């Protein structure tokens, strides 16, 4: 069905989610749209339920049978009724033309499968670099989505991107094998699979959000040992799945260098040992099929 489905996974962030929803509800767009909130908090969010009662286009799902950002994104896609899926974080601000900008990108370029929207960190530094580039020799996804432009890129930022629903399911959605830890690299993996299937990823800075970077809830890992293990595991999955030849060697060397720097900085030599375990697990997982749970409609 022609239109836009906005999917917002959330976890324990009511104070940020409500203003985000108000911004999405104020959209001025020439297509029908809906908002799908996938809430993995322990308790149902009564404020969102009350808001949904007043706005029929807002659909609230409180989930207690899975935990994970890739799972929430796959669940939202399967609940979506429209043919363009827009994913945003639960702690963003956007202008009334936000959805129109996403939609117009597909109208201008019918060959586009993914739109990477602009993302400006409101309270943190915005790093400078090549926008949306994936560096093969280090397996590093560069961001800099705060800059202006309209051109093809390698990947999108997880806090603001859209994808044609048919292409989402063509590449089997988000890989739930990346759920572990902070779900690092899940949108990078999705975009690289889209490009491998012949789709284009296009950056449109005008489809812009401000990211508030809430310091509570959401998808995060505070334990440095767990964070490093998950980083190595998931990046090793990316290396195994998407890189070839010498790039694999240089990317794995860069990953080891990064872990060594953390081990020295935090005075935790055990991080070096965990590198080898996590690396092996990531490589093996990268050879497995994409995992997307099919939920009842």
URUR-V465540 format. One record per residue. N is the residue number from 0. SS is DSSP state (~ for helix, > for strand, _ for the rest). PSI is psi in degrees with one decimal (* if undefined). D_FIRST is the distance of its C-alpha to the first C-alpha in Angstrom with 2 decimals. Layout:
BEGIN
N:SS:PSI:D_FIRST ; N:SS:PSI:D_FIRST
END
This chain:
BEGIN
0:_:135.0:0.00 ; 1:_:127.2:3.80 ; 2:_:-168.7:6.32 ; 3:>:130.8:8.99 ; 4:>:115.1:10.28 ; 5:>:122.6:14.07 ; 6:>:124.2:16.04 ; 7:>:99.3:19.76 ; 8:>:145.6:22.19 ; 9:>:156.3:25.47 ; 10:_:107.4:28.98 ; 11:_:46.5:31.78 ; 12:_:44.7:30.87 ; 13:~:-44.3:30.40 ; 14:~:-26.8:32.44 ; 15:~:-35.9:30.20 ; 16:~:-42.9:26.84 ; 17:~:-48.9:27.26 ; 18:~:-35.1:27.88 ; 19:~:-46.5:24.97 ; 20:~:-40.1:22.65 ; 21:~:-39.5:24.34 ; 22:~:-40.3:23.65 ; 23:~:-35.4:19.89 ; 24:~:-20.7:19.90 ; 25:_:11.3:21.72 ; 26:_:140.2:19.18 ; 27:_:98.6:19.14 ; 28:_:145.4:15.89 ; 29:_:17.2:14.36 ; 30:_:151.9:10.73 ; 31:_:148.1:9.58 ; 32:>:162.4:10.43 ; 33:>:160.5:11.84 ; 34:>:126.9:14.92 ; 35:>:114.4:15.73 ; 36:>:123.2:19.50 ; 37:>:103.9:20.99 ; 38:>:120.3:24.67 ; 39:_:17.7:27.37 ; 40:_:160.5:30.29 ; 41:_:-41.7:32.97 ; 42:_:152.7:32.48 ; 43:_:147.1:29.55 ; 44:_:102.0:29.07 ; 45:~:-30.2:30.02 ; 46:~:-40.7:29.34 ; 47:~:-39.1:25.66 ; 48:~:-43.6:25.49 ; 49:~:-42.0:27.16 ; 50:~:-40.0:24.81 ; 51:~:-32.2:21.74 ; 52:~:-28.8:23.53 ; 53:~:-18.5:23.67 ; 54:_:100.7:20.13 ; 55:_:-21.3:17.38 ; 56:_:-7.9:14.77 ; 57:>:121.1:17.10 ; 58:>:126.5:16.98 ; 59:>:126.9:20.22 ; 60:>:115.6:21.06 ; 61:>:121.0:24.73 ; 62:_:131.0:25.42 ; 63:_:9.5:28.85 ; 64:_:5.5:28.31 ; 65:_:164.2:27.73 ; 66:_:121.0:28.84 ; 67:_:146.7:27.57 ; 68:~:-45.6:25.26 ; 69:~:-39.5:23.62 ; 70:~:-43.2:23.07 ; 71:~:-38.9:21.51 ; 72:~:-38.8:19.09 ; 73:~:-40.4:18.17 ; 74:~:-46.7:17.91 ; 75:~:-39.4:15.59 ; 76:~:-36.4:13.23 ; 77:~:-21.8:13.33 ; 78:~:-17.1:12.68 ; 79:_:139.8:9.67 ; 80:_:-13.3:6.38 ; 81:_:168.2:4.85 ; 82:_:-3.1:5.73 ; 83:>:126.1:9.11 ; 84:>:125.2:11.63 ; 85:>:122.0:14.67 ; 86:>:127.3:17.79 ; 87:>:156.4:20.79 ; 88:_:166.2:24.09 ; 89:_:6.3:25.15 ; 90:_:59.8:28.01 ; 91:>:164.2:26.76 ; 92:>:141.8:27.06 ; 93:>:158.3:24.83 ; 94:_:164.9:24.92 ; 95:_:-16.3:22.57 ; 96:_:11.1:21.15 ; 97:~:-52.6:20.23 ; 98:~:-34.8:16.41 ; 99:~:-38.0:16.81 ; 100:~:-41.0:19.01 ; 101:~:-48.7:16.62 ; 102:~:-44.5:13.91 ; 103:~:-27.6:16.72 ; 104:~:-41.5:17.96 ; 105:~:-33.0:15.07 ; 106:~:-42.0:15.48 ; 107:~:-36.0:19.21 ; 108:_:89.3:19.13 ; 109:_:-16.1:16.47 ; 110:_:-2.7:18.63 ; 111:>:136.7:18.07 ; 112:>:-32.1:16.56 ; 113:>:137.8:17.85 ; 114:>:121.1:18.94 ; 115:>:114.6:22.11 ; 116:>:164.8:22.64 ; 117:>:141.0:26.10 ; 118:>:118.6:27.95 ; 119:>:123.5:31.31 ; 120:>:121.1:33.42 ; 121:_:-33.1:34.79 ; 122:_:7.5:37.83 ; 123:_:166.7:38.41 ; 124:_:143.1:39.45 ; 125:_:112.0:36.92 ; 126:_:143.8:38.26 ; 127:_:144.0:38.75 ; 128:_:-171.3:37.77 ; 129:_:126.1:35.54 ; 130:_:123.4:31.96 ; 131:_:25.2:29.68 ; 132:_:140.2:32.16 ; 133:>:116.2:32.68 ; 134:>:109.0:36.42 ; 135:_:-40.7:37.05 ; 136:_:-16.7:40.76 ; 137:_:-2.8:40.26 ; 138:_:42.4:36.70 ; 139:>:121.3:36.15 ; 140:>:114.5:32.84 ; 141:_:149.1:33.91 ; 142:_:-94.9:31.98 ; 143:_:35.8:33.23 ; 144:_:-0.3:29.75 ; 145:_:-13.6:31.62 ; 146:_:166.9:32.73 ; 147:_:147.9:31.23 ; 148:_:168.1:29.57 ; 149:>:92.0:26.74 ; 150:>:172.4:27.15 ; 151:>:140.9:26.38 ; 152:>:-178.9:27.42 ; 153:_:-30.9:27.73 ; 154:_:171.8:25.95 ; 155:_:158.2:24.37 ; 156:_:138.8:25.77 ; 157:_:-22.6:24.33 ; 158:_:-6.8:24.41 ; 159:>:93.0:21.91 ; 160:>:161.6:19.53 ; 161:>:162.6:15.91 ; 162:>:143.6:14.39 ; 163:>:133.2:11.51 ; 164:~:-37.2:10.17 ; 165:~:-34.7:11.06 ; 166:~:-34.2:14.41 ; 167:~:-46.7:14.96 ; 168:~:-24.5:15.07 ; 169:~:-37.7:16.88 ; 170:_:12.6:19.71 ; 171:_:27.5:19.64 ; 172:_:-159.1:18.69 ; 173:_:139.7:21.50 ; 174:_:110.9:24.86 ; 175:~:-6.5:26.29 ; 176:~:-16.5:29.66 ; 177:~:7.9:29.70 ; 178:_:-33.0:29.57 ; 179:_:133.8:33.35 ; 180:_:-131.3:34.82 ; 181:_:19.7:32.80 ; 182:_:44.3:30.02 ; 183:_:138.3:31.45 ; 184:_:10.8:29.76 ; 185:~:-42.0:26.48 ; 186:~:-29.1:24.29 ; 187:~:-46.3:26.92 ; 188:~:-44.3:26.68 ; 189:~:-47.7:22.89 ; 190:~:-39.0:23.23 ; 191:~:-34.0:26.16 ; 192:~:-37.9:24.32 ; 193:~:-46.4:21.47 ; 194:~:-37.6:24.25 ; 195:~:-25.2:25.98 ; 196:_:7.0:22.99 ; 197:_:3.0:23.02 ; 198:_:158.1:20.54 ; 199:>:144.1:21.77 ; 200:>:123.7:22.09 ; 201:>:130.6:22.54 ; 202:>:127.9:24.39 ; 203:>:101.6:23.67 ; 204:>:-22.1:26.26 ; 205:>:-21.8:24.90 ; 206:>:74.3:21.93 ; 207:>:145.8:24.77 ; 208:>:153.8:25.76 ; 209:>:128.6:29.20 ; 210:>:124.6:29.74 ; 211:_:-15.4:32.24 ; 212:_:61.2:33.10 ; 213:_:137.6:33.86 ; 214:_:10.9:36.93 ; 215:_:155.5:36.07 ; 216:_:-158.2:33.50 ; 217:_:-155.8:30.63 ; 218:_:98.9:31.09 ; 219:_:158.5:34.66 ; 220:_:120.5:37.88 ; 221:_:-26.0:41.20 ; 222:_:120.7:43.58 ; 223:~:-36.4:44.47 ; 224:~:-43.5:45.29 ; 225:~:-40.2:41.92 ; 226:~:-47.1:40.14 ; 227:~:-41.1:42.05 ; 228:~:-46.6:41.57 ; 229:~:-37.5:37.78 ; 230:~:-47.8:37.78 ; 231:~:-43.8:39.91 ; 232:~:-51.5:37.97 ; 233:~:-37.0:34.53 ; 234:~:-33.6:35.83 ; 235:~:-33.6:37.73 ; 236:~:-44.9:34.52 ; 237:~:-44.8:33.09 ; 238:~:-45.4:36.37 ; 239:~:-40.3:36.45 ; 240:~:-35.1:32.92 ; 241:~:-12.7:32.57 ; 242:_:158.0:36.11 ; 243:_:158.3:38.77 ; 244:~:-130.8:42.51 ; 245:~:-29.0:44.39 ; 246:~:-36.4:41.36 ; 247:~:-42.7:41.28 ; 248:~:-48.7:44.94 ; 249:~:-35.8:44.77 ; 250:~:-40.6:41.67 ; 251:~:-35.7:43.36 ; 252:~:-41.6:46.56 ; 253:~:-37.6:44.80 ; 254:~:-42.4:43.24 ; 255:~:-40.9:46.72 ; 256:~:-39.6:48.14 ; 257:~:-44.3:45.63 ; 258:~:-40.6:46.53 ; 259:~:-40.2:50.21 ; 260:~:-41.5:49.85 ; 261:~:-42.7:48.29 ; 262:~:-39.9:51.06 ; 263:~:-44.5:53.71 ; 264:~:-43.0:52.18 ; 265:~:0.2:51.70 ; 266:_:48.3:54.84 ; 267:_:84.6:52.98 ; 268:_:-19.7:54.13 ; 269:~:-20.5:52.19 ; 270:~:-32.8:49.04 ; 271:~:-41.1:50.39 ; 272:~:-41.6:50.79 ; 273:~:-23.2:47.26 ; 274:~:-46.3:46.01 ; 275:~:-38.9:47.05 ; 276:~:-47.3:45.58 ; 277:~:-37.2:42.22 ; 278:~:-44.2:42.15 ; 279:~:-43.3:42.78 ; 280:~:-42.9:40.12 ; 281:~:-42.5:37.53 ; 282:~:-44.5:38.54 ; 283:~:-40.0:38.32 ; 284:~:-34.4:34.92 ; 285:~:-20.5:33.64 ; 286:_:-6.1:34.51 ; 287:_:160.9:32.45 ; 288:_:156.5:28.91 ; 289:_:134.9:26.01 ; 290:_:116.8:25.66 ; 291:_:111.7:22.32 ; 292:_:135.6:22.68 ; 293:_:119.6:20.17 ; 294:_:156.8:19.83 ; 295:_:136.5:19.26 ; 296:_:*:15.89
END
